[in-house]
């Protein structure tokens, strides 16, 4: 039953390609995991074991050779899929059955992945939460909006999964659920077939069981992505608290500072990064742009089905209504002017470290906590990685965020691989992703 | 038969809303226009008069009250539509019937517009051309890629139409076909349901029969777009030749310079704008990024159906294959650094004028000429308008391009309205859009 519990997607596909195990053996294992815990987790909004088995059988028959041969994957329900309805957790789209797969779903299929099902998102990947529970504590949120993909990862339903991020929708659930996550640079991955929220920020991202899984997915989903050179030696990191450090829980701060100590003990230089004061406005600028763009993105739903929208979404429309065109333009202009300043700040470092979230997963399923430590970097489209920190038995996960310069995605993945290796051998070893 | 030949969308909707004419009377007129010339123009890839009549009858019955009540519209075939197949002029998508409308198609329907049909695009809005002919001269291209929308406009099949632009796909056909066209600032209009080509540049745009039509469409497609204040007085314009002025045909240069003279005679200041030398690299940087992003966008089609792609698209893949990750990053970085420089250059002016194209529509249907004068501004996401210049009887259309600062879309439309009024009263009056 637990034979693939420790296997990451990379080793699973290697075993399938080497005919050590078959795609259907792998699939049956993960179907068993779903069977065991889905009733309490509620990761899936659409799941059909027969369709999963049909894919595995087809792969076995055709001796699939892709980079993800036989690897089960969870797909957030804001990606169009031909073989599952696509509902965005909105009653408006109860009957929506897309005619084509989203771009990245096509690429996953071509690489031999097995689509396990559609995972719960919040309404339109915004704030109104679904029924999904955090496998580490069923009374807590898994985070939002990639809730089902993150909870399904933590429950062991699949070793890789797709999410999206506009503010903190990928990294926050990774932090709360103890997952490796990668949000590439803005614009690198096609959003074809993904319902837009705030197009200035919307980005495809994914979960894996290791940093190398995150890189493997990058190879599949970003054609032409440079190959990782595992021999590189990274030395110099920044540590950036941002203007919201006062919102960090003491336990989280301690865990992050311990990780920094582990890195220093291993011979790495970690320097405090102090941002100019003007960066304190970034949080509000992100919110404002998100509101205005979101209101435009869902304007047709507001006109046709105002009664079917959540109070959270209606509040966004109301904030957008009170924001002027000039205010939105000014916010965009401020971010555009700060971007090259940040680029210079990042230049001396191989990566910049910080918090993924200010707290562990909060109690309750309806509110998922602020995304400030994620959206600060989202405002500039920078690539972000969550590395789950080690923790005592029974403690809730805490994530270390590792951020790179714009389009330094490959470099960042390499740096994260090295950081992860240090932390797993340090006093504070990184955790398994499965609970 | 010709009763609505001179009516723009704004006046048509006003007449429908005031019950002066009914939606079906308007529709029948435009259906007659299609009947008369479509066989030689080939604007439509999907057209069904019965579906058009059904929409008009429904609008009449429900006394539709939208801003585009009863106004026929052409939709480029790279927008998803529920009631027409969406084929992108690619045999891969012969049977593609989307489950939902693209965002802007929904907004058009909500505003009371009548979808006339899907108009020809080049393959995936890139370079491989379709059968559409230029109504001004059937032996000439209408331009690409929004070929069917532009030709249909010039042939009088509809008074407004949707296009898209990544390099020059909207403005070039407008210039060749003698149309008013508006490409808003990058990111303003939702691309949901539009097949991506190069996401850093892809933008929704449209044609109309007047500048006020362009503004009316902005009101419909950009919720929250500021209202035009027709009383503003614009005085100061730039005139920018860019580094490609040596590619301008003499007749085009003369027409543009005559328009500038008209503006000066009417009391406007038009100053020559000289760009720093580093801007000469923008053309190649746009091409390089377009190639790399295009190759990523169509990577799934390349993998699954390489035999069904055009030689033009395969050449793009080949160029992308020979481009390194670092070259693409460097190109993006150069554009990001030049954007604020350009912003400063634009600051003294209400708008910057220039050429839309270096020539009139070339002979032949397979090649549509360079898009340099369009893509230069696309590289920075600036809003662009084409104003058709007046011309002697029988002469081919020439377009004046009017460009604004980023997100100065409303200001730009107002400036264009004033420029257009001057030109229509000047020695070189602006042309009708219908031939």
Interface residues (C-beta under 8 A of the other chain):
Chain A: X96 X97 X98 X99 X100 X103 X106 X107 X110 X187 X188 X189 X190 X191 X192 X195 X196 X199 X200 X222 X223 X224 X225 X226 X292 X293 X295 X296 X297 X299 X300 X303 X304 X320 X321 X325 X328 X329 X332 X333 X336 X337 X339 X340 X406 X407 X410
Chain B: X96 X97 X98 X99 X100 X103 X106 X107 X110 X187 X188 X189 X190 X191 X192 X195 X196 X199 X200 X222 X223 X224 X225 X226 X292 X293 X295 X296 X297 X299 X300 X303 X304 X320 X321 X325 X328 X329 X332 X333 X336 X337 X339 X340 X406 X407 X410
